[in-house]
Amino acid sequence: MARIYSSVSEESLENDSFHDAFKPLTFVLAFFHSVIQDRKKFGKIGWNVIYDFNESDFTISKRLLSMYLNKVTKDDPIPWASLKYLIGEAMYGGRVTDEFDRRLMMTYLNEYMGDFIFDTNQ
């Protein structure tokens, strides 16, 4: 987690998107990336097939996040369905061949990304 999040510069956090949700969502994306990458340590218990997730998956997903957040205003809802599909099914899911692994990865993404991360009661 520390390695992937330290690859994000303070300059990119400030300049890539002016939406208030960009910084917390970048952290969530780094956490998601770390969790799915860490599951490789557990062999067949972690993933049915070993996948080669790398930093480029995180970088491109962060760019997608920035692009989508720059298109919405602060009053518009964040397009969660589009973001989850592009990050989960296209970027990371493009490598996933096993249906159970895909379902697991999308479950993680659904647990980590949503309006609930901005609740004040958390």
C-alpha positions in Angstrom: 0.0 0.0 0.0 2.8 2.4 0.9 4.7 1.7 -2.2 1.9 2.2 -4.6 0.5 5.3 -2.8 4.0 6.8 -2.6 4.2 6.7 -6.4 1.5 9.3 -6.5 3.1 12.7 -6.3 1.6 15.6 -4.4 1.6 17.6 -7.6 -0.5 15.0 -9.4 -3.0 14.9 -6.5 -3.4 18.7 -6.8 -3.3 19.1 -10.6 -4.9 16.0 -12.1 -8.4 16.9 -11.0 -10.1 19.8 -9.2 -12.9 17.7 -7.9 -13.0 17.3 -4.1 -13.4 13.5 -4.4 -10.2 12.9 -6.4 -7.9 12.6 -3.4 -10.0 10.2 -1.4 -10.8 8.1 -4.4 -7.1 7.9 -5.4 -6.5 6.5 -1.9 -9.3 4.0 -2.3 -7.9 3.0 -5.7 -4.4 2.5 -4.2 -6.0 0.4 -1.4 -7.9 -1.7 -4.0 -4.8 -2.2 -6.0 -2.8 -3.3 -3.0 -5.5 -5.8 -1.8 -5.8 -7.5 -5.2 -2.1 -7.6 -5.7 -1.5 -8.9 -2.2 -3.8 -11.9 -2.8 -1.1 -13.4 -5.0 0.8 -14.3 -1.9 -1.8 -16.9 -1.0 -1.6 -19.0 -4.2 -4.8 -20.8 -5.0 -6.5 -19.4 -1.9 -6.0 -15.9 -3.2 -6.7 -16.2 -6.9 -7.7 -19.3 -8.9 -5.3 -18.1 -11.6 -2.2 -16.0 -10.9 -2.6 -12.5 -12.5 0.1 -10.0 -13.3 -1.5 -6.7 -11.9 1.1 -4.0 -12.0 1.5 -0.2 -11.4 0.4 0.6 -15.0 -3.1 -0.7 -14.1 -3.2 1.7 -11.1 -1.8 4.6 -13.2 -4.4 4.2 -16.0 -7.2 3.8 -13.5 -6.1 6.9 -11.8 -6.2 8.8 -15.1 -9.7 7.4 -15.8 -10.8 8.6 -12.4 -9.3 12.1 -13.0 -10.9 12.3 -16.5 -14.4 11.3 -15.2 -14.2 13.6 -12.2 -13.2 16.6 -14.4 -16.3 16.1 -16.4 -18.7 16.3 -13.5 -19.4 19.4 -11.4 -19.3 19.3 -7.6 -23.2 19.2 -7.6 -23.5 16.3 -10.1 -23.4 12.7 -8.8 -20.2 10.8 -9.4 -20.7 8.2 -12.2 -20.1 5.2 -10.0 -21.4 2.6 -12.5 -19.1 3.8 -15.3 -16.1 4.1 -13.0 -16.6 0.6 -11.5 -17.1 -0.9 -15.0 -14.0 0.8 -16.5 -11.7 0.1 -13.5 -13.0 -3.3 -12.5 -14.0 -4.9 -15.8 -11.8 -3.1 -18.3 -8.5 -2.1 -16.6 -8.1 -4.8 -14.0 -10.7 -7.3 -15.2 -9.1 -7.4 -18.7 -6.5 -9.7 -17.2 -8.9 -11.9 -15.2 -9.9 -15.1 -16.9 -11.7 -17.0 -14.1 -15.3 -16.0 -13.5 -15.0 -16.5 -9.7 -11.9 -14.3 -9.6 -13.8 -11.6 -11.6 -16.7 -11.8 -9.2 -14.4 -11.5 -6.2 -12.6 -8.5 -7.7 -15.9 -6.7 -8.5 -17.1 -7.4 -4.9 -14.0 -5.7 -3.6 -14.5 -2.7 -5.9 -18.2 -2.5 -4.9 -17.2 -2.5 -1.2 -14.6 0.2 -1.6 -16.2 2.6 -4.2 -19.5 4.4 -3.6 -21.1 7.5 -2.1 -20.8 5.9 1.3 -17.1 6.8 1.5 -18.1 10.4 1.9 -20.6 9.8 4.7 -19.9 11.9 7.8 -20.9 9.0 10.1 -18.0 6.8 9.0 
